[in-house]
Amino acid sequence: MSTELDCRWHFAPHSGQETGPNNAMMQNFRSQPYESLVREAVQNSLDAVDDRTKPVKVVFSVGIMKSQNYPNFFELSDHILACGDYYDWNDKAVEYYQRMEDSLTSFKLDGNSLFPYIKVSDYNTKGMKYDNTTKSPFYAFALAGGVSAKVDQESGGSFGFGKSAYFQLSTISSVLVSTLTNEGQHVFEGVSWLCTHEYQGEKVQAVGFYDNNSGKPIVDNERIPQEFRRDRNGSDFYILGFKLDVDAIEDMKTQMIEEALRSFWLAIHEERLIINVLGVIISKDNLKEMMEQHFPDLIDKSRKANPHPYFVAVSEYGANKNCFRFNENIPILGEVTLYLIKCKDVKDKIMYMRKPLMMVYAKKRSSYLGLYGVFICANEKGDKILQSLENPAHDIWDKGNWKAADGFHINPVGKQALDEIQDFITNCIERVFATNQETALDITGLNDYLYIPENLVDDEDSEADHLVGSPTGKTKDEGVSLTTQISTLNKKDDNSDEKTNIGSVRIIERGSHDAASSEDGKDVVAGTSNRRPHTKIPGGKPGAGNRFEETTINNKQGTYKTYLPVQFRVVAQKIADGYEHKLIIHCPRDVIQGELELITIGEQIDDVVDVVYTDNGEIKGNLLTDVILDEGRNIITIKFKDKMRHALKLKAYENQ
């Protein structure tokens, strides 16, 4: 009997709606195929852990099968060509299936051809049971689309889209699956995702199955080709077809290792997981070394997230005085944990995880206190709620992802849970950076506009108090309104329990009618108290100056400038001969020819005061021209001719 054991492709007769060449499920993972494979594969394995006293092991490797041993397998070529013929009017479809055919053909040119595959194997898992019901994990992976049947429904994915991460990496959109359950059941099946097509005069289904059981999974171990039999409980996935290029394999290896570190460092640290990527083993024993090798920087500037500072926050808690841990039971989500680490001169950022201890996402906060954090909700009650808030790619929690029973309205519990998380995080941060200003208000939503400039003045001592400002509560005789003044730096005693002070700040909104005070004379401030009165400035909808509008203004040279929607705040600092002002500007993109118009705010009328110094751009009266702004946070130092302290309006433009 042949090596293939008479396995061949089975495409059932078509019925119902046709399936085209565009697979919507793959769109969630196409931009980052190797990273997506690591996330989905490891998550699936963690969902099926067998012995919880031992770590799950996931192995990514490459292998080859001899083409001459699987002649029936290569009959898939006829179906691929039929797909191109069926959609011959669609140029993109024809090109897509031609590439697929070329890939398959390139590995069957002669009897010595080798067919490569990427193999994903897991150990200490329960395997995927098959019983031909929708509850069966093997059925959900191999035989159904958009169906998830997890052993632990409160963990990992729930959309059933994760299997797309395997198929998209196959040049022929085909995967072989072999599993041995912890109850001793062997199951094998090959799956190919194509499109509806005609084969030998009959219209057939888009999905085909490779087996010797009339299109059904093989459950007799003796009938599974020897090469694909499991001898330990767990699962093997063979992702068929990729280019045997050394550089490509090394690039794949690097991307997989970095994603393993990025997404699963905590599971590895907690000894729940060991990952092997093409021979490189990542375990708790070498996790620190691997972090330092692949993510040497302790500042997270990456769009994908640099896991190193978050790893330090957890691994060095108890030994590093800049690391803090908080554990509480909160009403909706139950028990949650937050790790924090103080880091000088960084934008605050929190990484979010739930029960699988996989990073869901890392998100910047609007403050600049100088910290990184890891939020973890690992209890079943909270994990189930957060799972409902995840998107199919499992990389964000959003209230819009959890619909009410009618399928249209948003379940209000989702928003309440997310608000509860932010309140918990804010309260923990307050306990690290305590405030003496008990009457300060914490206004809901204000963090979207608030930026605390603790690093406006160089501070070589990381243990020194942050430099922050507080409203002076005074007005000048000249009619200048309230402003913000940098407080004096006070270095705390090493033996003191006194925490870092954070003062209150005033938000200066661009284009507002009166940015210094509300019409009823009440100040709008932000601080770190738990009091949350809903203070509003009367006046209904915002005027045109508050909208993100783009306008075109012609100047004398015939060029034009467009309105630049920036967020900004101003802080005044006392110097020897008066005051200098720090403009803290958040810009939506890089700008190399910016222009800033500065208007000082008066009690009766606004005024124009000439600028005499700037460290960015050229001065033309109250205008700064040729200003260079980076995407994100910028700090510009200016001095006014009158040497006074001012509250400001700012209009920003970009010269085109």
C-alpha positions in Angstrom: 0.0 0.0 0.0 1.2 3.5 -0.8 2.5 6.0 1.7 -0.7 8.1 1.0 -3.0 5.2 2.1 -5.4 6.1 -0.7 -6.1 9.6 0.7 -7.5 11.9 -2.0 -9.5 15.2 -2.3 -13.2 15.3 -1.9 -15.3 18.3 -2.9 -19.0 17.7 -2.2 -21.7 18.6 -4.8 -22.7 22.3 -4.5 -25.9 23.5 -3.0 -27.1 26.8 -1.7 -25.2 30.1 -2.0 -21.9 30.1 -3.9 -18.6 31.0 -2.3 -16.4 33.5 -4.2 -12.6 33.8 -4.3 -12.5 36.5 -1.6 -12.3 35.0 1.9 -13.5 37.6 4.4 -12.2 35.7 7.4 -8.6 36.1 6.2 -8.8 39.9 6.2 -8.3 40.0 10.0 -4.8 38.6 9.7 -3.4 39.3 6.2 -1.3 42.4 7.2 0.7 40.5 9.8 0.6 36.8 8.8 3.5 35.4 11.0 2.5 37.4 14.0 -1.1 36.3 13.6 -0.2 32.7 13.3 1.8 32.8 16.6 -1.1 34.6 18.4 -3.8 32.3 17.2 -1.9 29.1 17.5 -0.6 29.7 21.0 -3.9 31.0 22.2 -5.7 27.9 20.9 -3.1 25.7 22.7 -3.5 27.6 26.0 -7.3 27.1 25.7 -6.8 23.3 25.6 -4.3 22.7 28.4 -4.3 19.2 29.8 -2.2 19.2 33.0 -2.4 22.7 34.6 0.6 21.9 36.8 2.8 21.9 33.8 3.4 24.4 31.0 1.9 24.0 27.5 4.6 23.7 24.8 4.1 25.1 21.3 6.6 24.3 18.6 6.9 26.1 15.3 9.0 24.3 12.7 9.5 23.7 9.0 9.5 20.4 7.2 9.1 18.7 3.8 7.2 15.8 2.4 8.3 13.9 -0.7 6.0 14.8 -3.5 6.3 11.4 -5.1 4.7 9.8 -2.0 1.5 11.8 -2.4 0.3 11.7 -6.0 -3.4 12.0 -5.1 -2.7 15.1 -3.1 -1.4 16.9 -6.2 -4.8 16.4 -7.9 -5.7 19.5 -6.0 -4.2 21.2 -9.0 -7.2 20.3 -11.1 -9.6 22.0 -8.7 -7.4 25.1 -8.4 -7.4 25.5 -12.2 -11.2 25.0 -12.3 -11.6 27.9 -9.8 -9.7 30.2 -12.1 -11.9 29.0 -15.1 -15.1 29.5 -13.1 -14.2 33.1 -12.4 -12.4 33.8 -15.7 -14.1 37.2 -16.0 -12.4 38.4 -12.8 -8.8 39.2 -13.5 -7.8 39.3 -9.9 -9.3 35.8 -9.3 -7.6 34.4 -12.3 -4.3 35.8 -11.2 -4.8 34.5 -7.6 -5.5 30.9 -8.6 -2.8 31.0 -11.2 -0.2 31.9 -8.5 -1.7 29.1 -6.4 -1.3 26.6 -9.3 2.2 27.7 -10.0 3.2 27.1 -6.4 1.7 23.6 -6.3 3.2 22.7 -9.7 6.7 23.9 -8.7 6.9 21.1 -6.1 5.9 18.2 -8.4 8.2 18.7 -11.4 9.9 15.3 -10.8 10.0 12.3 -8.5 12.6 14.0 -6.2 10.6 17.1 -5.5 10.1 18.1 -1.9 6.9 19.8 -0.7 7.6 22.2 2.2 5.3 23.1 5.1 5.2 25.1 8.3 4.3 22.8 11.2 2.7 24.0 14.4 2.6 21.4 17.2 1.4 21.6 20.8 2.0 19.4 23.8 0.3 19.0 27.2 -3.0 19.9 25.5 -6.2 17.9 25.3 -6.2 17.6 21.5 -9.3 18.3 19.4 -12.1 15.8 20.0 -14.2 14.9 17.0 -17.8 13.6 17.2 -19.4 15.4 14.1 -21.3 17.9 16.2 -20.9 21.6 16.4 -19.6 21.2 19.9 -16.6 19.3 18.6 -13.3 21.3 18.5 -12.1 19.3 15.5 -15.3 19.9 13.7 -15.1 23.6 14.4 -11.6 23.9 13.1 -11.6 21.6 10.0 -15.3 21.4 9.0 -16.9 24.7 9.8 -16.5 28.4 9.1 -17.1 31.1 11.7 -17.6 28.4 14.4 -15.6 28.1 17.7 -15.8 25.1 19.9 -13.2 25.6 22.7 -12.6 23.2 25.5 -12.6 26.3 27.8 -15.1 28.8 26.4 -14.0 31.5 28.8 -10.5 31.6 27.3 -8.9 32.7 24.0 -10.9 33.3 20.9 -14.6 32.8 20.4 -15.3 33.9 16.8 -14.0 30.9 14.9 -12.0 33.1 12.6 -8.6 32.3 14.0 -8.1 29.3 11.7 -7.7 31.8 8.9 -4.3 32.6 10.3 -3.2 29.1 9.3 -4.7 29.1 5.8 -3.5 32.5 4.7 0.2 31.4 5.1 -0.4 28.4 2.8 0.5 29.2 -0.8 -2.3 26.8 -1.8 -4.7 27.7 1.0 -4.5 24.2 2.4 -3.8 22.7 5.8 -3.4 19.2 7.2 -4.6 18.6 10.8 -3.7 15.6 13.0 -4.7 15.3 16.6 -4.6 12.8 19.5 -6.9 13.6 22.3 -6.2 12.9 26.0 -8.9 10.2 25.8 -6.9 8.4 23.0 -8.9 9.4 19.9 -6.9 9.9 16.7 -8.3 12.3 14.1 -6.8 13.4 10.7 -8.1 15.6 7.9 -6.8 17.8 5.1 -8.6 21.0 4.3 -8.4 23.3 1.3 -10.2 26.6 1.1 -10.9 27.5 -2.6 -14.2 28.7 -4.1 -17.3 27.3 -5.7 -16.3 25.7 -9.1 -17.1 23.1 -11.7 -15.2 19.8 -11.6 -15.8 17.1 -14.2 -19.1 18.7 -15.3 -20.5 19.2 -11.8 -20.6 22.3 -9.6 -18.9 21.5 -6.3 -18.4 23.2 -2.9 -15.6 25.7 -2.2 -14.0 23.6 0.6 -12.4 20.3 -0.1 -11.2 17.5 2.3 -8.2 15.2 1.9 -8.8 11.8 3.5 -9.6 8.1 2.7 -13.0 8.3 4.4 -15.3 9.8 1.7 -14.7 13.4 2.8 -14.9 12.7 6.5 -12.1 12.8 9.1 -10.1 9.7 9.6 -10.5 8.3 13.2 -8.6 5.0 12.7 -4.9 5.6 13.5 -3.8 2.8 11.1 -5.5 4.6 8.2 -3.7 7.9 8.8 -0.6 8.3 6.7 2.4 7.4 8.9 4.0 10.8 8.5 1.1 12.5 10.1 0.3 10.3 13.1 0.6 11.7 16.7 2.1 9.6 19.5 1.4 12.1 22.3 -1.8 13.9 23.0 -2.0 17.3 21.3 -2.3 18.6 17.7 -0.2 19.1 14.6 -1.0 21.6 11.9 0.8 21.4 8.5 0.6 24.7 6.6 1.3 23.6 3.1 3.6 25.4 0.7 6.1 28.2 1.2 9.3 29.3 -0.5 12.4 27.6 0.8 14.4 30.8 0.9 17.0 31.2 3.7 16.4 35.0 4.1 12.6 34.5 4.2 12.9 31.8 6.8 15.1 33.9 9.0 12.7 36.8 8.7 9.8 34.6 9.6 11.8 33.3 12.6 12.5 36.8 13.9 8.9 37.9 13.5 7.6 34.8 15.3 10.0 35.1 18.2 9.2 38.8 18.7 5.5 38.1 18.6 5.9 35.3 21.1 7.7 37.7 23.4 5.3 40.5 22.8 2.0 38.7 23.2 2.8 35.8 25.6 5.6 37.0 27.9 3.4 36.9 31.0 2.2 33.3 30.3 5.8 32.3 29.8 6.9 34.2 33.0 4.2 32.4 35.0 5.5 29.1 33.6 2.3 28.3 31.8 3.9 28.2 28.4 7.1 27.3 26.5 7.5 28.3 22.9 10.0 26.8 20.4 10.4 28.8 17.2 12.6 27.0 14.7 14.8 25.6 17.4 14.9 28.8 19.6 13.3 27.9 22.9 11.6 30.7 25.0 10.9 29.7 28.6 11.0 31.4 31.9 14.6 30.4 32.3 15.8 32.6 29.4 12.9 35.1 29.1 14.9 38.0 30.5 17.8 37.3 28.1 15.4 37.0 25.1 13.8 40.3 26.0 17.1 42.1 26.2 18.2 40.6 22.9 15.1 41.4 20.9 13.8 44.4 22.7 16.8 46.1 24.2 15.1 49.5 24.7 13.1 50.0 28.0 11.0 52.7 26.4 7.9 51.6 24.4 7.8 53.6 21.2 6.5 50.8 19.1 3.1 50.8 17.4 2.9 47.0 18.1 4.2 47.4 21.7 7.7 46.8 23.1 7.0 44.3 25.9 10.3 44.8 27.8 9.2 47.6 30.2 6.0 45.7 31.0 7.9 42.5 31.7 10.2 44.5 34.1 7.1 45.9 35.9 6.0 42.4 36.7 9.3 40.5 37.1 11.0 43.1 39.3 8.0 43.8 41.6 9.2 43.5 45.1 12.9 44.1 44.2 12.6 47.4 42.3 11.3 50.4 44.3 9.8 51.8 41.1 7.5 48.8 40.7 4.1 48.7 42.3 1.3 46.1 42.4 -2.4 46.5 43.1 -5.0 43.7 43.5 -8.7 44.5 44.0 -12.2 43.1 43.5 -14.2 45.5 41.5 -18.0 45.2 41.1 -18.5 44.2 37.5 -15.2 42.4 36.5 -14.3 40.9 39.9 -10.7 40.4 40.9 -8.2 42.4 38.8 -4.5 43.2 39.1 -2.4 46.2 38.0 1.4 46.4 37.9 3.0 49.8 37.5 6.5 50.9 36.9 7.9 54.4 37.0 10.0 55.3 34.0 11.4 58.8 33.5 10.4 60.8 30.4 7.9 58.4 28.9 4.3 58.7 27.7 2.1 56.7 30.1 0.9 53.4 28.5 -1.0 50.4 29.8 -1.0 46.8 28.5 -4.2 44.9 28.8 -4.6 41.1 29.4 -7.2 38.6 30.5 -7.3 34.9 31.5 -5.0 33.4 28.8 -2.3 36.0 29.9 -2.0 37.1 26.3 -1.6 40.7 25.5 -4.8 42.0 23.9 -3.5 45.5 23.3 -1.3 48.3 24.8 -2.8 51.8 24.8 -1.3 55.2 25.6 -2.9 57.3 28.3 -3.2 61.0 27.9 -0.9 61.8 30.9 2.9 62.1 31.1 3.4 61.0 34.6 6.1 58.6 33.4 4.8 55.1 33.9 4.0 51.8 32.2 1.4 49.4 33.5 0.0 45.8 33.0 -3.7 45.3 33.7 -4.8 41.7 34.2 -8.3 40.3 34.6 -7.9 36.5 34.9 -11.0 35.4 36.8 -13.7 33.6 34.8 -16.5 36.1 35.4 -14.5 39.2 34.2 -12.8 37.2 31.5 -16.1 36.3 29.9 -17.2 39.9 29.9 -13.9 41.1 28.3 -14.1 38.3 25.8 -17.4 39.7 24.6 -15.7 43.1 24.1 -13.0 41.7 21.8 -12.9 42.0 18.0 -12.2 38.9 15.8 -8.5 39.6 15.8 -8.5 39.7 19.6 -6.5 42.9 19.7 -8.9 45.5 21.2 -11.7 45.8 23.8 -14.5 48.0 22.5 -18.0 48.5 23.8 -19.4 48.3 20.3 -18.3 44.7 20.0 -20.8 43.5 22.5 -24.3 43.8 21.3 -27.5 43.4 23.3 -29.9 40.5 22.8 -31.6 42.3 19.9 -28.3 42.3 17.9 -28.5 46.0 17.3 -28.0 47.9 20.5 -24.8 47.9 22.5 -24.9 46.0 25.8 -24.4 48.7 28.5 -22.4 46.3 30.7 -19.5 46.6 28.2 -19.2 50.3 28.6 -19.6 50.0 32.4 -16.8 47.4 32.5 -14.4 49.5 30.5 -15.2 52.6 32.6 -14.6 50.4 35.7 -11.2 49.4 34.4 -10.1 53.0 33.8 -11.4 54.1 37.2 -9.4 51.3 38.8 -6.2 52.2 36.9 -6.6 55.9 37.7 -7.1 55.2 41.4 -4.0 53.0 41.5 -2.0 55.7 39.7 -3.2 58.2 42.2 -1.9 56.1 45.0 1.6 56.0 43.4 1.5 59.7 42.5 -0.5 61.0 45.4 -1.8 64.6 45.6 -2.1 67.0 48.4 -4.7 69.0 46.6 -7.8 67.4 48.0 -10.3 69.7 46.3 -9.1 69.1 42.7 -11.7 67.7 40.4 -11.4 64.7 38.1 -13.7 65.5 35.2 -14.9 62.5 33.1 -13.5 62.6 29.6 -11.0 65.3 30.4 -8.0 63.0 30.0 -8.6 63.0 26.2 -7.2 66.6 26.3 -5.0 66.6 29.4 -1.2 66.3 29.2 0.8 66.6 32.4 4.3 68.1 31.7 6.3 66.5 34.4 9.5 66.6 32.3 9.4 70.2 31.2 12.6 70.9 33.2 15.5 68.4 33.2 15.5 66.3 36.3 18.6 64.1 36.7 17.3 62.4 39.8 14.6 59.9 38.9 13.4 59.9 42.5 12.8 63.7 42.7 9.3 65.1 42.6 7.8 65.7 39.2 7.6 69.3 38.1 3.9 70.2 37.8 1.8 73.3 37.7 -1.2 74.7 39.5 -3.5 77.7 38.7 -2.4 80.8 40.5 -5.9 82.0 41.2 -4.8 85.6 40.5 -5.2 88.1 37.7 -2.9 90.8 36.6 -3.7 94.5 36.7 -3.1 94.6 33.0 -6.1 92.3 32.5 -4.3 89.1 31.8 -6.4 86.0 32.9 -5.5 83.0 35.0 -2.6 80.9 33.9 -0.4 78.0 35.1 2.9 78.3 36.9 5.5 75.6 37.4 5.8 74.6 41.1 9.1 74.6 42.9 11.0 71.3 42.8 11.1 69.7 46.2 13.3 66.6 46.7 11.7 64.3 49.2 13.6 62.6 51.9 14.5 59.0 51.2 12.9 57.9 54.4 9.7 59.9 54.0 6.4 58.3 53.1 5.4 61.4 51.2 4.4 60.8 47.6 5.0 62.8 44.5 2.7 65.9 44.3 0.6 66.5 41.2 -0.9 70.0 40.9 -4.0 71.1 39.0 -3.8 72.4 35.4 -5.9 74.6 33.2 -6.8 73.4 29.8 -6.5 76.1 27.1 -8.8 75.1 24.2 -7.9 76.4 20.8 -10.5 78.9 19.4 -12.5 79.0 22.6 -14.4 82.2 23.5 -12.7 82.4 26.9 -10.2 79.7 27.6 -9.3 81.0 31.1 -12.6 80.8 32.9 -16.2 79.8 32.5 -19.0 82.2 32.1 -20.3 81.6 35.6 -16.8 82.4 37.0 -16.1 78.8 38.0 -12.7 77.4 37.1 -12.5 74.1 35.2 -9.5 72.2 36.6 -8.3 68.6 36.6 -6.5 66.7 39.4 -6.4 63.4 41.1 -9.4 63.4 43.5 -12.2 60.8 43.2 -14.8 63.6 43.2 -16.4 63.8 39.8 -18.8 66.8 39.4 -19.9 67.4 35.9 -18.6 70.9 35.5 -19.5 72.4 32.1 -18.9 75.8 30.5 -22.4 77.0 29.4 -23.1 77.9 25.8 -24.4 74.8 24.0 -22.6 73.5 21.0 -19.0 74.5 20.4 -18.3 77.3 18.0 -16.4 77.0 14.8 -13.1 77.6 16.6 -13.5 74.3 18.4 -14.1 72.1 15.4 -11.5 70.3 13.5 -12.0 72.2 10.2 -9.6 72.8 7.4 -9.5 76.2 5.8 -7.4 77.6 3.0 -5.9 81.1 3.3 -4.0 82.7 0.5 -1.0 84.8 1.4 1.0 87.4 -0.5 3.5 85.0 -2.0 0.7 82.9 -3.7 1.2 79.9 -1.5 -1.4 78.7 0.9 -1.7 77.5 4.4 -4.2 75.0 5.9 -5.6 74.9 9.4 -3.7 72.4 11.6 -5.9 70.7 14.2 -3.6 70.5 17.2 -4.2 70.0 20.9 -2.2 72.2 23.2 -1.6 73.5 26.6 0.6 76.3 28.0 2.7 76.3 31.2 4.5 79.4 32.5 7.8 79.1 34.4 9.4 81.8 36.5 12.9 82.7 35.4 15.4 85.4 36.5 14.0 88.2 34.3 10.3 87.4 34.1 8.6 84.3 32.7 9.1 81.8 29.9 6.2 79.8 28.5 6.2 76.1 27.5 3.8 75.3 24.6 2.9 71.7 24.8 1.5 70.8 21.4 0.2 67.5 20.2 0.3 67.4 16.4 -1.6 64.8 14.3 1.3 64.4 11.8 4.8 65.5 11.0 4.9 69.2 9.9 8.1 70.9 8.5 6.6 74.3 7.7 4.2 75.1 10.6 3.0 78.5 11.6 1.7 79.4 15.1 -0.3 82.5 15.9 -0.3 83.4 19.6 -3.0 85.5 21.2 -2.9 86.5 24.9 -6.2 86.3 26.7 -7.4 89.3 28.6 -10.4 89.8 30.9 -12.1 92.3 28.5 -10.4 91.8 25.2 -7.7 89.5 23.8 -4.4 91.2 23.0 -1.3 90.7 20.9 2.1 90.6 22.6 5.3 90.2 20.6 7.4 87.1 21.1 11.1 87.8 21.6 12.5 84.3 21.9 11.7 80.8 20.6 13.6 77.6 20.3 11.6 76.5 17.3 11.0 78.6 14.2 11.3 82.2 13.3 9.6 85.2 15.1 7.4 87.7 13.3 5.7 89.7 16.0 3.2 87.3 17.7 3.7 84.7 14.9 6.1 81.8 14.8 6.9 80.7 11.3 8.9 77.8 9.9 8.0 75.7 12.9 8.9 72.0 12.8 6.4 69.7 14.6 6.7 66.0 15.0 3.7 63.7 15.1 2.7 63.5 18.8 4.1 65.6 21.6 6.2 68.7 21.0 7.4 71.3 23.5 8.3 74.8 22.4 9.8 77.4 24.7 8.9 81.1 24.1 9.4 84.4 25.9 7.1 87.5 25.5 8.4 91.0 25.2 6.5 92.2 28.3 8.0 89.4 30.4 4.6 88.7 32.0 2.7 85.5 32.6 0.0 84.8 30.1 -2.9 82.5 29.2 -3.0 81.9 25.5 -5.0 81.1 22.5 -3.2 79.4 19.7 -4.0 79.0 16.0 -1.9 76.5 14.1 -1.4 76.3 10.3 0.7 74.3 7.9 2.2 76.1 4.9 1.7 74.2 1.6 
